[in-house]
Amino acid sequence: MEQKLEYIEQGRIGYVVYKDRQGDIRFSYEFGGGNCVAFINVPTVAEWTNKTNRPIVLRQEILQFVAEQTIKDKTKNCYYELYDNHIAIRKGIKI
C-alpha cells in the first residue's frame, strides 16, 4: 500500500493528512508542552471504521506509519506513544 503524509499547519494546531489509494484521513494535531512535542488526535477503536472508512485491522499499521513518518518529517530525537484517542510525540529516547 502506497502511503504518504501531508501537513496543514495553522500555528499551534493543524492537520496531519494520511493518504493512500483509498483516499485521505485527516487527523488534527496540537503542539504540546514539556517533553511532549505534539498530540495527534485519532479516532478510538470504537470510532475508527465509521470515521476513517478503513477496517479496524489496518488501524495499528496506519497509526504507526503516521507516528513514524511525522517524526521523520518534522522532528529530531523523538519517539511516539500510541493511546486510544491520540498519538503523543515526545522528545528524547524511549526507555
Stockholm file with secondary structure:
# STOCKHOLM 1.0

chainA/1-95         MEQKLEYIEQGRIGYVVYKDRQGDIRFSYEFGGGNCVAFINVPTVAEWTNKTNRPIVLRQEILQFVAEQTIKDKTKNCYYELYDNHIAIRKGIKI
#=GR chainA/1-95 SS CCCEEEEEEETTEEEEEEEETTEEEEEEEEECSTTEEEEEECCCTTTHHHHHSSCGGGHHHHHHHHHHHHHHHHCSSEEEEECSSEEEEEESCCC
#=GC SS_cons        CCCEEEEEEETTEEEEEEEETTEEEEEEEEECSTTEEEEEECCCTTTHHHHHSSCGGGHHHHHHHHHHHHHHHHCSSEEEEECSSEEEEEESCCC
//
